[in-house]
């Protein structure tokens, strides 16, 4: 699924602007604001501080998982194992803490395991040219099995109090994860505008053969992206495990589909060559508002999966149509 044009590699001295970079941010922000306004005007419990804090808290944790995922998509790859890595890393951290480990060694080992999974995904894609969609479906199932074994082994034990407080850490009355999200969005804005690495990632997504001819280390960058995807998913998993306080086999189920939907809504493409972490953040916020609005309107919780599935189909179809028009 590689494009056949042979455009010259972008010069490192120019600003990093992929095709359409940032073009959808304003329209997406307007749509998100409109949904927010509608819910605020029609449901009095929506705009309460408690509800808004809950929405933002959840989005900030999911955002950590979408950071590396977005940049994998920029290079025309996909990582459907993020939900399982999310669950394994969080559950492994909790299991180690229950067995007497300190937080930093436990979290460090869990993130190292996540990085190893990402490395294996990237290495197999690069070395054997395996389709990343099919590969990471296999990884998703394998890692999910390991996570479930760990969760069942814990038998519902509550994590240590210090770990349970991690996700609830405040700095100036603001959740730590919200601060991390804001910082990462600002860093991503600078990275996407100024970094030669991001230009190379976009070039790889647009035309991998041409990128190779121009001397870009395609394999190394791909492997690093898969490792980043796994590690950021793992970081989000650690915060989520802290938030839910005990092992849960349902942790991270369906997360990969939320990631795909939010990333495409935010401007990424299954056909590679573009992506914007700011857009991914707005995409997550939009989805969170829609799902929260359904709760406010007393829609059955099981219907939420239908909505995510519907939005995923719509966004993928739209992405495909727009890519064919560009092609």
C-alpha positions as CSV (number, residue, x, y, z in Angstrom):
1,X,0.0,0.0,0.0
2,X,2.9,2.3,-0.9
3,X,2.4,5.3,-3.2
4,X,4.4,5.4,-6.4
5,X,5.3,9.1,-6.6
6,X,9.0,10.0,-6.2
7,X,8.9,13.5,-4.7
8,X,12.2,14.7,-3.4
9,X,12.8,14.5,0.3
10,X,11.8,17.7,2.2
11,X,14.7,19.9,3.2
12,X,15.5,20.0,6.9
13,X,15.9,23.7,6.8
14,X,12.2,24.3,6.1
15,X,9.4,24.3,8.6
16,X,8.0,20.9,9.2
17,X,4.5,21.1,7.7
18,X,3.0,17.9,6.3
19,X,0.2,18.2,3.7
20,X,-2.8,19.7,5.5
21,X,-0.9,20.0,8.8
22,X,-3.1,21.7,11.3
23,X,-5.8,22.4,8.7
24,X,-8.6,20.6,10.6
25,X,-7.8,21.9,14.1
26,X,-10.1,24.9,14.0
27,X,-13.1,23.1,12.5
28,X,-12.7,20.2,14.9
29,X,-12.4,22.6,17.8
30,X,-15.6,24.4,16.7
31,X,-17.5,21.1,16.4
32,X,-16.3,20.0,19.9
33,X,-17.3,23.4,21.4
34,X,-20.7,23.1,19.7
35,X,-21.3,19.6,21.3
36,X,-20.1,21.0,24.6
37,X,-22.5,24.0,24.4
38,X,-25.5,21.8,23.4
39,X,-25.0,19.4,26.3
40,X,-24.4,22.3,28.7
41,X,-27.7,24.0,27.6
42,X,-29.8,20.8,27.6
43,X,-28.5,18.9,30.6
44,X,-28.0,20.8,33.8
45,X,-25.8,18.2,35.4
46,X,-23.4,18.2,32.5
47,X,-21.6,21.5,33.2
48,X,-20.9,20.7,36.9
49,X,-17.3,20.9,38.0
50,X,-17.4,17.2,39.1
51,X,-18.6,16.0,35.7
52,X,-16.2,18.2,33.7
53,X,-13.3,17.2,35.8
54,X,-14.1,13.5,35.3
55,X,-14.3,14.0,31.5
56,X,-11.0,15.8,31.4
57,X,-9.3,13.4,33.7
58,X,-10.4,10.4,31.6
59,X,-9.3,12.1,28.4
60,X,-5.9,13.1,29.8
61,X,-5.2,9.4,30.6
62,X,-6.3,8.2,27.2
63,X,-4.3,10.9,25.6
64,X,-1.1,9.4,27.0
65,X,-1.9,6.2,25.1
66,X,-2.5,8.0,21.8
67,X,0.8,9.9,21.7
68,X,3.0,7.2,20.2
69,X,0.0,5.7,18.4
70,X,-0.5,8.8,16.3
71,X,3.0,8.8,15.1
72,X,2.8,5.2,14.1
73,X,-0.1,6.1,11.9
74,X,1.9,9.0,10.4
75,X,4.2,6.3,8.9
76,X,1.3,4.3,7.4
77,X,1.4,1.6,10.1
78,X,-1.1,0.7,12.8
79,X,-0.7,-0.7,16.3
80,X,-3.8,-2.5,17.5
81,X,-2.0,-4.0,20.5
82,X,-2.1,-0.7,22.4
83,X,-5.1,-1.7,24.5
84,X,-3.5,-5.0,25.5
85,X,-0.2,-3.4,26.3
86,X,-2.1,-0.7,28.3
87,X,-3.7,-3.5,30.4
88,X,-0.5,-5.6,30.8
89,X,1.7,-2.7,31.9
90,X,-0.8,-1.4,34.4
91,X,-1.6,-4.9,35.8
92,X,2.0,-5.9,35.9
93,X,2.9,-2.7,37.9
94,X,0.1,-3.4,40.4
95,X,1.1,-7.1,40.7
96,X,4.7,-6.2,41.5
97,X,3.7,-3.6,44.0
98,X,1.4,-6.2,45.7
99,X,4.4,-8.6,45.9
100,X,6.5,-6.0,47.7
101,X,8.3,-4.1,45.0
102,X,8.8,-0.3,45.2
103,X,6.9,1.9,42.7
104,X,9.8,3.0,40.5
105,X,11.4,-0.5,40.0
106,X,7.9,-1.9,39.3
107,X,6.9,0.8,36.9
108,X,10.3,0.7,35.3
109,X,10.2,-3.0,34.6
110,X,6.6,-2.8,33.4
111,X,7.5,0.0,30.9
112,X,10.6,-2.0,29.8
113,X,8.2,-4.9,29.0
114,X,6.0,-2.6,27.0
115,X,9.1,-1.3,25.2
116,X,10.1,-4.8,24.4
117,X,6.7,-5.6,22.9
118,X,6.9,-2.5,20.8
119,X,10.4,-3.4,19.7
120,X,9.2,-6.9,18.6
121,X,6.3,-5.4,16.7
122,X,8.5,-2.9,14.9
123,X,11.3,-5.4,14.2
124,X,8.9,-8.0,12.7
125,X,7.3,-5.3,10.5
126,X,10.7,-4.0,9.3
127,X,12.7,-7.3,9.1
128,X,10.0,-9.5,7.5
129,X,7.7,-6.8,6.0
130,X,4.7,-8.2,7.9
131,X,1.5,-6.2,7.6
132,X,1.3,-4.3,10.9
133,X,-2.5,-4.6,11.1
134,X,-2.4,-8.4,11.1
135,X,0.8,-8.6,13.2
136,X,-0.6,-6.4,16.0
137,X,-3.9,-8.2,16.1
138,X,-1.8,-11.3,17.0
139,X,0.2,-9.3,19.5
140,X,-3.1,-7.9,20.9
141,X,-4.4,-11.4,21.6
142,X,-1.2,-12.7,23.0
143,X,-0.6,-9.8,25.3
144,X,-4.2,-9.7,26.4
145,X,-3.9,-13.3,27.5
146,X,-0.9,-12.5,29.6
147,X,-2.7,-9.5,31.2
148,X,-5.7,-11.6,32.0
149,X,-3.5,-14.3,33.6
150,X,-1.9,-11.6,35.8
151,X,-5.3,-10.1,36.7
152,X,-6.8,-13.4,37.6
153,X,-3.8,-14.3,39.7
154,X,-4.3,-11.2,41.8
155,X,-7.7,-12.4,42.7
156,X,-9.2,-8.9,43.2
157,X,-6.5,-7.7,45.6
158,X,-6.4,-4.0,46.1
159,X,-3.2,-2.2,45.1
160,X,-1.1,-0.4,47.7
161,X,-2.4,2.9,48.9
162,X,0.6,4.9,47.6
163,X,-0.1,3.5,44.1
164,X,-3.8,4.3,44.3
165,X,-2.9,7.9,45.0
166,X,-0.8,8.3,41.9
167,X,-3.6,9.0,39.4
168,X,-5.2,11.4,42.0
169,X,-2.0,13.5,42.4
170,X,-2.7,17.2,42.0
171,X,-0.4,20.1,41.3
172,X,-2.0,23.4,42.1
173,X,-5.4,21.6,42.3
174,X,-5.0,20.2,38.7
175,X,-4.6,16.5,38.0
176,X,-1.1,15.5,37.1
177,X,-2.3,13.7,34.0
178,X,-4.0,16.9,32.8
179,X,-0.8,18.8,33.2
180,X,1.1,16.1,31.3
181,X,-1.4,16.3,28.5
182,X,-1.0,20.1,28.2
183,X,2.8,19.8,28.2
184,X,2.8,17.0,25.6
185,X,0.5,18.9,23.3
186,X,2.8,22.0,23.4
187,X,5.9,19.8,22.8
188,X,4.1,18.0,20.0
189,X,3.2,21.4,18.4
190,X,6.9,22.3,18.4
191,X,8.0,18.8,17.3
192,X,5.6,18.8,14.3
193,X,6.6,22.3,13.2
194,X,10.3,22.2,13.7
195,X,11.6,18.7,13.9
196,X,13.5,17.1,11.0
197,X,12.4,13.7,12.4
198,X,8.7,14.5,12.0
199,X,9.3,15.5,8.3
200,X,11.1,12.2,7.8
201,X,8.2,10.3,9.4
202,X,5.7,12.0,7.1
203,X,7.9,11.3,4.1
204,X,8.1,7.6,5.1
205,X,4.3,7.5,5.3
206,X,3.9,9.2,1.9
207,X,6.5,7.1,0.0
208,X,8.6,4.6,1.9
209,X,10.6,3.5,-1.2
210,X,11.6,7.1,-2.0
211,X,12.4,7.8,1.7
212,X,14.8,4.8,1.6
213,X,16.4,6.0,-1.6
214,X,17.0,9.4,0.0
215,X,18.9,7.8,2.8
216,X,16.3,8.0,5.6
217,X,16.7,5.2,8.2
218,X,13.2,3.9,7.7
219,X,13.6,0.7,9.7
220,X,15.1,2.4,12.7
221,X,12.4,5.1,12.8
222,X,9.6,2.6,12.4
223,X,10.9,0.5,15.3
224,X,11.3,3.5,17.5
225,X,7.7,4.6,16.7
226,X,6.3,1.2,17.7
227,X,8.3,1.3,20.9
228,X,7.0,4.8,21.6
229,X,3.5,3.6,20.9
230,X,3.8,0.7,23.4
231,X,5.5,2.8,26.1
232,X,3.0,5.6,26.0
233,X,0.2,3.1,26.1
234,X,1.9,1.5,29.1
235,X,2.3,4.8,30.9
236,X,-1.5,5.4,30.4
237,X,-2.1,1.9,31.7
238,X,-0.1,2.6,34.9
239,X,-2.2,5.6,35.6
240,X,-5.4,3.7,34.8
241,X,-4.4,0.8,37.1
242,X,-3.9,3.4,39.9
243,X,-7.3,5.0,39.1
244,X,-9.3,1.7,39.3
245,X,-7.3,0.5,42.4
246,X,-7.4,-3.2,41.5
247,X,-6.8,-5.7,38.7
248,X,-9.6,-5.8,36.1
249,X,-9.6,-8.1,33.0
250,X,-11.7,-5.5,31.2
251,X,-9.0,-2.9,31.4
252,X,-8.2,-1.4,28.0
253,X,-10.8,-3.5,26.1
254,X,-11.6,-1.6,22.9
255,X,-9.1,1.1,23.5
256,X,-7.3,0.5,20.2
257,X,-10.6,1.3,18.3
258,X,-11.0,4.5,20.3
259,X,-7.4,5.4,19.4
260,X,-8.0,4.9,15.7
261,X,-11.2,6.8,15.7
262,X,-9.8,9.8,17.6
263,X,-6.6,9.9,15.6
264,X,-8.4,9.9,12.3
265,X,-11.0,12.5,13.5
266,X,-7.9,14.5,14.6
267,X,-6.3,14.5,11.1
268,X,-4.2,11.3,10.9
269,X,-4.8,8.9,8.1
270,X,-4.6,5.2,7.6
271,X,-2.8,6.0,4.4
272,X,0.0,7.8,6.2
273,X,1.9,10.9,5.6
274,X,0.1,13.1,8.1
275,X,-1.0,13.3,11.7
276,X,-1.4,15.9,14.5
277,X,-1.3,15.2,18.2
278,X,-3.3,18.3,18.9
279,X,-6.0,16.9,16.6
280,X,-5.8,13.5,18.4
281,X,-6.4,15.2,21.7
282,X,-9.4,17.0,20.3
283,X,-10.7,13.8,18.8
284,X,-10.5,12.1,22.2
285,X,-12.3,15.0,23.8
286,X,-15.1,14.9,21.2
287,X,-15.6,11.2,21.7
288,X,-15.6,11.7,25.5
289,X,-18.3,14.4,25.2
290,X,-20.5,12.3,23.0
291,X,-20.3,9.3,25.3
292,X,-20.9,11.5,28.4
293,X,-23.8,13.1,26.7
294,X,-25.3,9.7,26.0
295,X,-25.1,9.0,29.8
296,X,-26.8,12.3,30.5
297,X,-29.6,11.3,28.1
298,X,-29.9,7.9,29.8
299,X,-28.9,6.0,26.7
300,X,-28.0,2.4,27.6
301,X,-24.2,2.0,28.3
302,X,-24.0,-1.0,25.9
303,X,-25.0,1.4,23.1
304,X,-21.7,3.2,23.5
305,X,-19.8,0.5,21.6
306,X,-22.3,0.9,18.8
307,X,-21.5,4.6,18.7
308,X,-17.7,4.0,18.7
309,X,-18.1,1.4,15.9
310,X,-20.3,3.8,13.8
311,X,-17.9,6.7,14.2
312,X,-15.0,4.4,13.3
313,X,-16.7,3.2,10.1
314,X,-17.6,6.8,9.2
315,X,-14.1,8.2,9.8
316,X,-12.4,5.3,8.0
317,X,-14.7,5.7,5.0
318,X,-14.1,9.5,4.9
319,X,-10.4,9.0,5.2
320,X,-10.5,6.5,2.3
321,X,-12.6,8.8,0.1
322,X,-10.3,11.8,0.7
323,X,-7.2,9.8,0.1
324,X,-8.5,8.6,-3.3
325,X,-9.3,12.2,-4.3
326,X,-5.8,13.3,-3.4
327,X,-4.4,10.3,-5.3
